[in-house]
Amino acid sequence: MSSENHFVSVSRIDIKGIVGSKEVLKGQLIRHLAPLTISQLLRLFPLHGTVHSYVDVFCYIQTQANIGHEKPRKKFSKGDITFMSSNGSLCFFLKDANVSYSMNVIGKITSTIEGLNNLGPKDVLTIKTVVF
């Protein structure tokens, strides 16, 4: 029996991002930030999409989710995971930024973001929940 004990929380959902067979990010969806958005996204998991970049501010994948604004804001910190309602995109902030459109903050990247810096439009990113 393993000596590691894993506490599974319903308020924080561990996720990971994979390109090919390489893990490029770890993060957490934090339910109290946007409970309706997260509940609807989890029904669609795993999410897959080609990686797009918004300058060097954030990278994102488009999803099939059609979710409205929930506690939207325009100022974000490096490592924030957000949902952009206007086009159904899951976004990963690479640096602190103010953007011109509102997004729902849904979580935080818990690993380094270096794996995201080198992704481009030919890469397919898969986001899935981590199961212990």
Residue frames relative to the residue before (quaternion, step in Angstrom):
aa qw qx qy qz dx dy dz
M 1.0000 0.0000 0.0000 0.0000 0.00 0.00 0.00
S 0.4870 -0.6770 0.4789 0.2740 3.56 -0.95 0.88
S 0.4213 -0.7030 0.5122 0.2569 3.54 -1.09 0.72
E 0.5582 0.5979 -0.3927 0.4204 3.58 1.28 -0.12
N 0.1493 -0.7576 0.6293 0.0873 3.53 -0.95 0.91
H 0.1477 -0.7857 0.5966 0.0709 3.56 -0.81 0.99
F 0.2186 -0.7551 0.6087 0.1075 3.52 -0.79 1.08
V 0.1817 -0.7821 0.5893 0.0900 3.55 -0.67 1.07
S 0.1691 -0.8051 0.5662 0.0521 3.54 -0.67 1.15
V 0.3813 -0.7047 0.5417 0.2543 3.57 -1.07 0.65
S 0.6653 0.5066 -0.3072 0.4544 3.58 1.23 -0.36
R 0.7554 0.2162 -0.1443 0.6015 3.61 1.24 -0.40
I 0.1111 -0.8032 0.5851 0.0151 3.54 -0.63 1.18
D 0.3317 -0.7485 0.5434 0.1854 3.57 -0.67 1.12
I 0.0414 -0.7846 0.6186 -0.0034 3.54 -1.01 0.92
K 0.1078 -0.7602 0.6305 0.1140 3.53 -1.34 0.23
G 0.2808 -0.7382 0.5935 0.1546 3.50 -1.26 0.61
I 0.0765 -0.8066 0.5859 -0.0158 3.54 -0.85 1.05
V 0.0882 -0.7352 0.6695 0.0588 3.54 -1.13 0.83
G 0.7888 0.0098 -0.0661 0.6111 3.57 -0.44 1.22
S 0.7277 -0.3432 0.2765 0.5255 3.57 -0.57 -1.14
K 0.5816 0.5989 -0.3567 0.4193 3.58 1.31 0.12
E 0.3489 -0.7167 0.5671 0.2073 3.56 -0.90 0.99
V 0.1321 -0.8282 0.5431 0.0407 3.60 -0.69 1.09
L 0.8113 0.0268 -0.0434 0.5824 3.60 1.22 -0.20
K 0.1463 -0.7088 0.6780 0.1282 3.46 -1.41 0.43
G 0.0923 0.8050 -0.5812 0.0750 3.55 -1.06 0.68
Q 0.3143 -0.7146 0.5838 0.2232 3.49 -1.38 -0.12
L 0.2795 -0.6771 0.6497 0.2031 3.51 -1.13 0.75
I 0.1758 -0.7991 0.5721 0.0567 3.57 -0.78 1.07
R 0.3997 -0.8004 0.3952 0.2082 3.51 -0.08 1.41
H 0.6725 0.5124 -0.3338 0.4169 3.66 0.86 -0.76
L 0.5636 0.6059 -0.3937 0.4002 3.62 1.19 -0.34
A 0.7768 -0.1216 0.1182 0.6065 3.58 1.03 -0.82
P 0.1377 -0.8646 0.4759 0.0840 3.61 0.48 1.17
L 0.6670 0.4932 -0.3169 0.4598 3.61 0.94 -0.77
T 0.6412 0.5263 -0.3164 0.4601 3.57 0.97 -0.89
I 0.6862 0.4835 -0.2884 0.4607 3.58 0.82 -0.98
S 0.6351 0.5304 -0.3383 0.4482 3.62 0.92 -0.80
Q 0.6872 0.4700 -0.2902 0.4718 3.57 0.91 -0.88
L 0.6415 0.5191 -0.3302 0.4582 3.62 0.99 -0.76
L 0.6454 0.5408 -0.3271 0.4290 3.60 0.93 -0.86
R 0.6016 0.5559 -0.3563 0.4495 3.61 1.12 -0.56
L 0.7066 0.4567 -0.2498 0.4793 3.60 1.18 -0.56
F 0.4865 0.6927 -0.4246 0.3213 3.61 1.24 -0.26
P 0.5405 -0.1960 -0.8181 0.0158 1.54 -2.07 1.43
L 0.3574 -0.7149 0.5652 0.2043 3.56 -1.20 0.67
H 0.0772 -0.7850 0.6144 0.0186 3.58 -1.01 0.85
G 0.2589 0.7721 -0.5626 0.1428 3.56 -1.07 0.66
T 0.5336 -0.5864 0.4866 0.3670 3.52 -1.24 0.43
V 0.4783 -0.6944 0.4743 0.2532 3.52 -1.09 0.79
H 0.0787 -0.7637 0.6405 0.0166 3.53 -0.95 1.00
S 0.2349 -0.7689 0.5769 0.1443 3.56 -1.20 0.50
Y 0.2174 -0.7088 0.6514 0.1615 3.51 -1.21 0.62
V 0.7632 -0.2602 0.0842 0.5855 3.51 -0.03 1.43
D 0.6655 -0.4355 0.3322 0.5070 3.63 -0.67 -1.02
V 0.4222 0.7372 -0.4277 0.3088 3.56 1.29 0.42
F 0.7856 -0.1457 0.1124 0.5907 3.59 0.86 -0.94
C 0.2563 -0.7054 0.6253 0.2137 3.52 -1.32 0.32
Y 0.0728 -0.8203 0.5672 -0.0030 3.56 -1.15 0.55
I 0.1994 -0.7122 0.6491 0.1779 3.50 -1.39 0.27
Q 0.4009 -0.6928 0.5382 0.2639 3.54 -1.09 0.67
T 0.1820 -0.7679 0.6081 0.0868 3.54 -1.09 0.81
Q 0.5513 -0.5882 0.4690 0.3607 3.55 -1.31 0.00
A 0.4435 0.7265 -0.4314 0.2991 3.58 1.31 0.03
N 0.1174 -0.7583 0.6395 0.0476 3.54 -1.07 0.87
I 0.1984 0.7911 -0.5292 0.2340 3.53 0.21 1.38
G 0.4137 -0.7273 0.4943 0.2358 3.57 -0.91 0.89
H 0.7115 -0.4231 0.3406 0.4458 3.54 -1.35 -0.12
E 0.0361 0.7581 -0.6498 0.0403 3.53 -1.16 0.76
K 0.8139 -0.1483 0.0282 0.5611 3.55 -0.35 1.29
P 0.1276 0.8462 -0.5104 0.0838 3.63 0.88 0.88
R 0.0233 0.7707 -0.6367 -0.0088 3.51 -1.30 0.47
K 0.4002 -0.7312 0.5148 0.2005 3.55 -1.34 0.23
K 0.6710 0.4438 -0.2891 0.5188 3.60 1.28 -0.08
F 0.0112 -0.8289 0.5552 -0.0679 3.56 -0.73 1.13
S 0.3597 -0.7216 0.5584 0.1952 3.53 -1.28 0.52
K 0.6411 -0.4974 0.4175 0.4091 3.52 -1.27 0.48
G 0.7878 0.2995 -0.2393 0.4822 3.57 -0.86 1.00
D 0.4874 0.6513 -0.4482 0.3707 3.60 1.23 -0.08
I 0.2020 -0.7114 0.6573 0.1453 3.53 -1.21 0.68
T 0.0113 -0.8229 0.5659 -0.0489 3.57 -0.71 1.08
F 0.2792 -0.7076 0.6139 0.2109 3.51 -1.38 0.20
M 0.2222 -0.7722 0.5854 0.1079 3.57 -0.77 1.09
S 0.3494 -0.7884 0.4753 0.1746 3.57 -0.33 1.29
S 0.6149 0.6040 -0.3532 0.3638 3.59 1.00 -0.78
N 0.8219 0.1114 -0.0725 0.5539 3.62 1.05 -0.61
G 0.5305 -0.6737 0.3911 0.3342 3.60 1.22 0.29
S 0.4352 0.7223 -0.4385 0.3109 3.59 1.06 0.70
L 0.3112 -0.6897 0.6252 0.1914 3.50 -1.24 0.70
C 0.1060 -0.8406 0.5309 -0.0180 3.57 -0.53 1.25
F 0.1635 -0.7621 0.6235 0.0609 3.54 -1.20 0.77
F 0.2774 -0.8042 0.5059 0.1427 3.57 -0.40 1.25
L 0.2975 -0.7770 0.5418 0.1190 3.53 -0.87 1.11
K 0.7873 0.0139 -0.0265 0.6159 3.58 1.28 -0.28
D 0.6544 -0.4814 0.3941 0.4298 3.57 -1.30 0.23
A 0.1329 0.8129 -0.5540 0.1207 3.59 -0.90 0.85
N 0.2438 -0.6656 0.6762 0.2008 3.46 -1.45 0.39
V 0.0901 -0.8030 0.5882 0.0323 3.58 -0.78 1.00
S 0.5816 -0.6435 0.3912 0.3074 3.55 -1.21 0.48
Y 0.7441 0.3262 -0.2204 0.5398 3.62 1.19 -0.11
S 0.5334 -0.6593 0.4464 0.2855 3.54 -1.16 0.68
M 0.0424 -0.7750 0.6304 0.0110 3.53 -1.19 0.72
N 0.4390 -0.6467 0.5543 0.2860 3.52 -1.32 0.42
V 0.2940 -0.7172 0.5991 0.2008 3.60 -0.78 0.97
I 0.0713 -0.8347 0.5461 0.0003 3.58 -0.76 1.05
G 0.8302 -0.0698 0.0567 0.5502 3.59 1.17 -0.23
K 0.3966 -0.6951 0.5579 0.2195 3.50 -1.39 -0.26
I 0.4228 -0.6485 0.5662 0.2830 3.56 -1.12 0.73
T 0.2188 -0.8042 0.5435 0.0997 3.58 -0.82 1.01
S 0.6544 0.4481 -0.3106 0.5240 3.59 1.28 -0.18
T 0.6506 -0.4401 0.3829 0.4862 3.57 -1.23 -0.22
I 0.4349 -0.7090 0.4921 0.2571 3.58 -1.18 0.48
E 0.3777 0.7625 -0.4679 0.2388 3.59 1.25 -0.03
G 0.6191 0.5649 -0.3418 0.4252 3.60 1.06 -0.70
L 0.6669 0.4992 -0.2948 0.4681 3.58 1.17 -0.53
N 0.5863 0.6309 -0.3632 0.3552 3.59 1.11 -0.64
N 0.7530 0.4024 -0.2116 0.4756 3.59 1.05 -0.68
L 0.4914 0.6642 -0.4372 0.3554 3.60 1.22 0.21
G 0.0813 -0.8019 0.5914 0.0253 3.54 -1.12 0.70
P 0.7711 -0.4114 0.2486 0.4176 3.57 -1.33 -0.01
K 0.6296 0.5166 -0.3532 0.4605 3.61 1.19 -0.17
D 0.6137 0.5566 -0.3405 0.4446 3.57 1.28 -0.25
V 0.2105 -0.7463 0.6185 0.1271 3.56 -1.05 0.84
L 0.1793 -0.7917 0.5810 0.0588 3.53 -0.67 1.20
T 0.1420 -0.7627 0.6281 0.0604 3.54 -0.96 0.98
I 0.1278 -0.7683 0.6251 0.0512 3.56 -0.86 1.03
K 0.0880 0.7961 -0.5918 0.0906 3.56 -0.76 1.07
T 0.5413 -0.5948 0.4760 0.3558 3.51 -1.27 0.37
V 0.4013 -0.6846 0.5559 0.2475 3.53 -1.22 0.62
V 0.1244 -0.7896 0.5996 0.0402 3.58 -0.76 1.06
F 0.2587 -0.7710 0.5647 0.1406 3.57 -0.82 1.02
